[in-house]
Amino acid sequence: MTNKKNSSLMKNIFPYFLLGLVICATFIILDYKGNKVNELTTGELLKAVEKDSITEITIMPKSSESVYYVEGKLENYKENESFKAKVIEAEIDTITKYINENDVETYKTESDPGSSSILYIIVNVLPLVIIVIASYFLFSKLASTNKNSVDFGRSRAKLSDSNFQVKFKDVAGLKEEKEEVEELIDFLKNPKKFQKLGARIPKGVLLVGPPGTGKTLLAKAVAGEANVPFFYISGSDFVELFVGVGASRVRDMFKEAKRSAPCLIFIDEIDAVGRQRGTGLGGGHDEREQTLNQLLTEMDGFGANEGIIIIAATNRPDVLDPALLRPGRFDRQVTVSLPDSKEREAILKVHSRNKVLGNDVNLTNVSLRTPGFSGADLENLLNEAALLAVRRNKESISMNEIDEATDRVLMGPAKTSRKITDKEKKLVSLHEAGHAVIGIKLEDANEVHKITIIPRGVAGGYTMMLPKEEKIGIMTKNELEASIVGLLGGRVSEELFFGEITTGASDDFKRATNIARSMVTEYGMSDLGPVQYEQKSEGVFLGRDYTNKTKNFSDQVALEIDQQTRLIIENCYAKAKKIIKENEDLIMLLSNALMEKETLTKEEIEALVNTGKLPEVTSVTSEEKSLTELKQIAKEKKIKGYTKMSKEELAKAIEETE
């Protein structure tokens, strides 16, 4: 056994040793080609001494043989040319006398380099040893790199570890979705219960939904609940520059999974590898398509993968290949949609576990004011509120921070330092008041919750209008028209009360036009009848759409579509103008209140509508507001010397001004 190891070691080291010799020989050859050395006899050297032609000389004694080695240069030599000679001890005196009598650059060794064995080893053997060792480490590194290059085809899937501590209790909402994946875990734990009735568990489950709804979190919860091996990988980990690598990784992943069966495999963002084939310009048969073909074969092809369940997540199911979605592969799709108000409240409770909330925070109200927020949005909202509370030196998160955080998530941070002229401020206040009055007076319009003229993002101000009741997504024709009327209210108010129109309504027009055109071409809500002329398309397959693009209507119908869209917009514009003219006093009331306070809450808007004035402000005490908030209020009220006042003094000064 030892002989085999020694033989293997010699076999591994010999190539490097041979390489070292080759390198040394190369250096010698290069040195030989670069430097010309002439060998002179003793007589030739003495003639050179007589002619006085030596310019440089080095004498190295060799005591063991009584012979001196002499090296140097002559007058007619080139820069890289030199001589060497052996001189016996009897003749060295002549050369030494010549050196003493002439100005010759001399290097004379006092000791014999050959007399020291250590010096001999250092000069002659050590460089060779260093070269061989350096070559060994260099090529060992190259060998390691080559070994890794062979691993290109190895699976990048990772086996779950203690980091997967997410349980179903940590996934708020998603009741039906959790039931679907709980069935998978139940099958893995007790397969006989299903086999008894001849049931076949789905081979693949596809989690579909908008970004941030909790698809990956749900998969992590499956890993936390399951007592089986759990492999996880991203779809992009299959795609590689080299042809065939992705397919090899798929094969290796299933090979490892078979060894650990029963097990779960989670593929995140599967659309990176599962996009529909043949959609590139010119058809195409690239590396990604080969990887997809191998994935299709492994999931339900000629081989059997009993006990392997695949969970995949994507927010783009429309781009996936149909073969990937057929029964036998991903034969169950679980839609993870945006949460409703109850689910949002549960999500907020989960994300507020490690946060200190004030007594005035009501998560039920927060959930009602955040329709359309995903789980990721709600987590970000509470995190932004916590950051604001820290920035304001507060000990807990209040509703003020949550309100501000909601605005930051929707529109971006407030641009309080931006200088706005009184004319711009009045214009924005009239514009936002126009939106608000439509929401207040039009029956099918959304409810107004907040108005502000503080710039955020690219908007000079905005009106927060939320549905009166949360719906599943179905809207009536009257509700769609009310949305258009509300969007046009800002421009109508500008035109009637400011005397001119501005660019501030451009985004309103864009959204109103999209709704109107969809009513005509998709929803069948026009005189053109219940016909769908257009479909929502985001141009995800340029090659297919470019080559197979067809027109589903004539030029005459296209003209009628434009006419019907314009008719809807014009009717809604006229309706908005009628409502705003009838409520001129309310427009001016809201506008003046906005000029004074810049932001109006739902309670303040209701007070203005019902009583014609803002509600009375309760006295400010030191217990209700922090020092930072009191200073901000004092700054707005222009109280002199507020920066040097204590918390109690500020509260008293503010009370006196009120």
N, C-alpha and C positions, 0 to 999 in steps of 0.2 A: 504493500500500500504506500509505504514511504518512497519507494523507488518510482512508483507511478507519479506521485506528487512532485518529486524532484525532476522527473522527466518532463512533466507538464510545465513546471516552472522554467526549466531551461528552454523549452520550446517557445514559451511566451517571451522570455528575455532575449533570446538569440537574435530575433529580427531587429530589436532595438539596438543591440550591441553592433550588429552588422551595419545598421543605419548610422551609428556613431562613427564607425570607421570610414564609411563613405563620406560623411561630412568632413572628417579630418583630412581625408585625401583631397577632397574638393578645395579646402582651405589651402593645402600645400600647393596644389596645382595653380590655384589663383595667385598665391604668393610667388610661385616660381615664374608665372607669366608676368607678374607685375614688377618684380625686382630681378635684375640681371646681376649674377655673381660670377666673377672670373676667378678661377683657381690659378694662382701663380706659384712657380717654383721658388726655391730660396735664391737661386741665381737671378731670376727675373725681378724679384723683390729688391735685391742688392743693387741691380742696375737702376731701378727706379730711385733708390736712395742716392746713388751717384749723380743722377740727372736732376735731383732736387725736385721731383714731380709729385711727391706725396703731400696731399692736403689734409688728410685725416687718417688717424691710425688708432687701433685698439689692440692692446697686448694682453692675452690671457694665458698665464703659465699653466702647464700641465706637468706637475712635479713627478708624477709616477713614471713618465716616459722621458723626462728632461726635454720635453718638446713644448715650444710656445706656439699658441695659435694667434695669428695676426690677421686682423681685418682692417679695411680702410678704403680710401678713395684716392684716385690719381687725378691730375689736373685735367686730362682730356675726357674724364668720365662724365656721363650724364647724371641727372639728379637721382635716378633710380638704379644706378649702376655702381657696383663696389667690387672689391677683391677680397680673397682670403688665401692664407698661405700657412704652411708649417715651417717653423724656424727652430733649428737646434740651439741648445744653450750656448754653444761656442760662437754662433753668429749674432746672437741677440745683442751683444755689446755694441757692435757696429751700428745697429739700428737705434739703440738707445742713445749713443753718442750723436747720431744725426738729429735725433729729436731734440736733444739738449741744445744743439748749436743752431737749430732753425725753429722758426715760429710755426709749429705744426700742432693742430688741435688734437690732443692726445687723451685717450681714455685707457688708463692702465689699471688693471685689477691687481690688488695687493695679495689676493688669495686665490687659490685654485678652485674654480667652481666644481670641478670633478672630484675634489677631495672630500666633499660633504655629500653623503648619500641622501640626506633629507632634502638638501637643496636640489639635488638631481631629480628627486621625485617630484618636488614642487614645480620645477621648471618643465620637466618632460612628461610626467605622468598625470599630474593633477589637472591640467587643461583637458586632457582626453576624458578623464573621469567625470569632470563637470559637464562636458558636452554630452556624454552618454546618459547621465542622470537627467539632465534637462530634456533630452530627447525622449526619455522614458515617460516623464511626467506629461510632456506635450502630447505624445501619441496616446497615452492613457486617457487624457482629456478628450482627444478626438474619438477614441474608441467609445468612451461614454456617450459622447454626442451622437455617434452613429447608432448606439444602442437605443437612445431616445428617439432617433429618427425612425427606428423600426417600430416604436410604440405609437406612431401616428395612428395606426389602425386600432389601437386599444380604446375601449369605451371610456368616456369621460364621466359616466354616471357615478355619483357618489352615494355611498351607503349612509343612511340616517344614523345619527348618534345622539348623544345626550342633549344636543342643541335643540332638538325637536321636542319642546316641552309644551307645545300648543295643544290644547284639548278642545272638545266641542263646547265646553262651558265658556271658553274664551272667544268663541265665534258668536257674536250677538246676531239675532234675527236668523234669516235663512233657514227657517224651520223645515220647509219641504225639501230644500236642497240637502240639508243634513240627513234627512231620512233616506234620501236616495243613496248617499255614500255610506251611511251606516249599514245598509244592506250588504255592501261589499265586505265590510269588516266582519259582519255576522257570518257571511259565507266562508271567509277565510278561517274563522274560528270553529265553525260547525258546518262543514260542507254536507254532511249526511242529511241534515234537515232539508236541504234543497234537493239533493239527489233522490230522496225518498219519493218525492212527487214528480220526478223527472224534469225539474227546473234547471235551466242552464244560466249561470250567472253571466252578465255581459262581459265580454273580453276587454272592452274599452269604454271609458266614460269621458265625455268631452264637456268641460266646464266652459260655458259661453256667457259673456256679459261685458258691459262697459268697463273701462279701466277703473281700478280702485274699488270694485264691489266686493272683493274678498275671495277671489278664485284661488289664488296661491295660498292664502290663509286657510281656506277650507281644506286644501290638499295637505298642508302642514298638520292640521287637526286630525286628518285621517292617519298620518304618520304617528301622531302622538297617541291615538287611540288603538292602533293596530299593534298586535304582538308578533308581527311578521317582518322580515327584512323589507326596507323601503328604499328604493333607488330613486334619486332625483337628478334631473339634467335639464338644461335649457336647449331649445330647438336649435339655437345658433351653434352649440357645441358639436353638432354633427357636420356642419358645413366647413370645408377646408379647401385650401388652394389646390392641393394635389388630387388628381382624379382617382376615385375609388376609395378614398380615405373615409368619407362619410358612411358609405355602405359597409365598410369594414367595421366601423365603430358600432353600427346598428347590430351587426352579427355578433360582435363581442359582447354588447350589452345584454342581448337575449341569452347568450351562452352563459354569462355570469348569473343572470336571473334564473335560468333553469337549474343551476346548482343550488340556488337558495329557495326554490319553489316550496310552498306557496309564498308569493311575495307581491309587492306593489311597485310599479314604475310610474313616476310622475314626470311628465315632459311639459315644461313651462314654455309659453309662446311657441306652440307647435307650428304656427303659420310660417315661421322662419324656414322650416324644412318641408312643410306639407302643402305648399301653394300648388294651385292647379297646374298640371303639366301642359305644355304646348301653347303657352300664352305669351312667350317672348317673340320679338320681331324675328321672322324667319323660322319660326318653329322652335328650334333650339333643343339640345339634349345635353344639358350641362350637368355638373357634379351634383347639384341639388336634386335633380330629377332621378339620378341613379340612387341617391340616398333614400328618396321617397319610395322608389320601387322596392328597395330592400326592406323598408319598414312595412310596406303593404304585404310583402311575402312573409315576413316574420310574424305579423299579427294574425293573418289567416291565409296561409298559403299551403305549401305541401308539407310543412313541418307542423308538429303539434306543440303548443305552448300551454299545457295544462297547468293550472295553478298560478299563472301570471296574469295579473290585472293591470291595465294601463289607465292612468288618469292623465288627461292633457288639459291645458288651459289656453284660451285665446280670446281676444276681443274682436277678431276678424274672421268669423266663420264663413263669410261670403267668398273668401279667397281660397278656401281649402279645396283640395281635389275631391271630386265626388266618390272616388274609389275608397277614400279614407273614411268616409262617413257611412258607408253601406253596412247593413247588418253583418255581424261576424268580425267587424273591426271596431270602430267606434259606434256601437249599436245603441248607445244611450246618450242623449244630450241633456245636460242639466243647465238651464238658463239661470244665471245668477244676476238678477236685475237690481236696479237701484232700490234702496230700502224705502218703505213707507214711513209714516210718522211714528208708529209704534216701534218699528225696527230701528229707526234713527234714535229714538229715546234709549233703547237697549244698547245701541252702539255707543252713545254718549256716556252711558253709565259704565261701560267697560273701559273706555279711554279716560274716564275721570277718576279711576280708582286711586291713582298715585298723585292726584292733584288736590289742592286745598281750595274748595269752592266756598264763596261767601254765602251768607244766609239769604241773600236776595236772588240767588241763582235758581231758576226753575228749569230743569232739563226738559220737561214736557213742553214748555213754551218755546224753548230753543229748537226742539225737534219740529214744532209746527211752523217755525220761521225759516226752516232750511229745506224746503222741497227741492228735489233734484240733486241734493248732496249725496255723494257716495260715502262709503265707510272711510276711505282715505281722506276725503274732504273734511269729514267730521273730526277725525283725529288731528288733522292739520289745524282746524279751527280752534280746538281746545289748546293745542300747543301754542298757537299764536296768541291766544288770550293769556296763557301763562307767561309768555315772554313779555307781553305788555304790562302785566301786573308786576313783574320783576323790574321792568324799566321804570315804573312809577313808584317803586319802593313800597309796594303794598304787601300785606301779610296773607292775603287771600285773593282769589279771582272773583271779581264782581260782574254784574250784568253789563256794566260799562265796557269792560274789557272784551266780553263776549260779543257785544254789539259791534265794537270797533273791529274785532277779529273777523266777524262775518263780512263786514264791508271790505276788509283787506283781502279776504279770500275771493270775493266776487269781483271787485274792481281794482284792487291794489291799494297801496298806502295813500293816505291823504297828503296832498301837496300843500301843506299849510304855509310854506315859505314862498309860494308863487304869488307874485304881485298881480292883483286883478283890479281893473279900473271899475269905477261905479257904474259905468255904462254896461260893461260886460256882466257885472253882478246883477244888474236889473234885468238884462236880457235873459240870463240863465234862470233867474227866479220866475220870470213870466213863462219861460219854456216849460220848466218843471211843474209849475202850477197848472199849466194846460193839461199835462199828462194826468195830474192828480184829480182835477175836476172831472175828467172823463171817467176815471175809476170810481169816483164818489157818486156821480149822477147816472151813469149807464148801468142798467140792471145786470147784464151778462158780463160786465167787465170784471177784471180782477180787483181785489181789495187793496187799498193803499195802506201800506204799513210804515213808510218812512219817506221823507223828502229831504234832500240835501243839495246845497249848491257849492259844497266844498269839492274842489277838483280831485279826482282819483283816476290814475291811469291816463287815458286819452280823453276821458269824459270831463266836461266842466261841472257836471252835477248829475244826479240820477234820482229817479223815483222808484222805490221798491214796491212792486205790486205782486201780490201772491194770490193763488186761487182761493176762493172762499171755502171750497171743499176739495180735498185731495182725491184725484180720480186716477183710473188705471191707464189713461192716455187717450180715451175717446172724447172728441170734442164735437159739439153741434155747429151748424152753420152760423147761428146767431153768436155763439161764443167766438168763433174765428173772426167774424166781422167786428165784434166788440174789441178784439185784440188789435185789429187794424185801426179802428177809430182811436183807441188809446194811444197807439204809436204816432198817429197823425196830430194828436192834440197839441203837442209842443210847437209844431210849425204853425198851426192855426192861431195859437195864442201869440206867437211872435208877430204874425202878420196883422192881427187885429189891434193889438195893444202897443206894439213897439213901432209899428209903421213901416217895417221892412223885414225881409227874410234873410236868413243867414245859413251858413254851412253846418250849423249844429245839429240839424235833423237828418244828416246823410245816413247814419246808421239806422235811424227809425225807418227811413224810406226803404232801405235794403231789406229789413226784416218784414215790413208790410208787403213789399212786392213779392217776396218769397212765399208768404202765406197766401196772397191772392192768386199767384200762378199755380200753386199746389191745389187750391180750390178748383181751378179750371181744369188742369191737366191730370190730376191724380185722384181727387175726391169726387169728381162729377157734380160740383155744386155751382153750375152755371147753365146758361141757355144751350150750351153744346151737348148737354145730356150726360148720362152716366157712362162716359167713355174715358178710359185712361189713355192719354196720349204720351205721357212721359213717365219715366221711372227714376227714382233716386239713384244716381250713379256717381261714384267718386273716381272713376277712371283708374281702377286698380290694375286692369290688364290692358296696357297700351297696345300691345301687339294684336290681341284679339279684337278690341274695340276699334282699332284703326283699320283692320282688314275686313271686318265683318259688320261694319256699321251700316245700319239700315234706317230709313226714314219711315215712320209709321203714319205720317199724315202728309197731306198735300200742302202746297204753298197757300192755297185758299184757306185751309183749316188753320195754318200757322198765323195768318192774318186775323182770323176770327179769335184765336187764342189770345193774341195781343189785345184785341178790342175788348174781349170779356175781362181780361185782367185790368185793363185801364178803367172799365166801367165799374168794377168792384171798388177800386181805389177812389174813383171820383165820388161814388155814392157815400163811401165812408168819410171822405173829406168833407162833404156837404153836411153829413150828420154831425161830425165833430164841430164844424163851424156853428151849427145851430145850437148845440149844447153849450158851447163856450160863450156865445152871445147872450144866451139866457142866464148865464151865471157870471156875468162880468164882475159883480161885487165880490163874489167868492174868489175869483181869480186875483183881484187886487188885494184882497185880505190875505190870501196865502202868500202872494208875492212880497207884501210888506213885512209879513212875519218872517219870511225867509231872509229878507234883507237885514232884519234885526238879529235873528238867532242863527241863521245859516243852516240849521238842521231842525226838522220837525218830526216828532215821534207820532205814532198812531193816536195816542191819547190827546196830544196837542192838536192834531188835525181834527179829531172828533169834537174837541172843545171849540175850535174856530168855526166848524160847520154848524154846531148847535147853538152856541152863545155869541159868536162873533168876536170873541177875544180869547187870548191864551189863558190857560188855567193858572191860578195863583201859585207862586213858587213858595214852597214851605221853607221855613228858616233853616239855614245851614248850621249844623253843629259840628264840633270837633270830632264827635263819635262817628258821624255819617260819612265824612270825607277825609281823605289823607291830606297831608301837608302839600304835596305836589298838586293835587286837584284844587285845593284852596288857592294856591298861588296862581294857577291857571285862570281861575274865576276872577281873582283880584286883578290880574293882568287885563282880562277882557273888560272889566269895569273901570280900568284905569285908576286904580287906587294908588295913591302916592306912597312910596316907601314900603311897598308890600314885601319886597325881598328881605327886609330886615325884621319883619314881624314874626312872632311866634304863631303856633297853630291857633291858640285861643284868640289872639289879637286879630288874626286874619278872619276868623269866623265872625267875630263881633263887627269888624269893619264891613264885611259883606252884608251882614244883617242890617246895618244902618243904611247902606245904599239901597236896600230893597224896601 
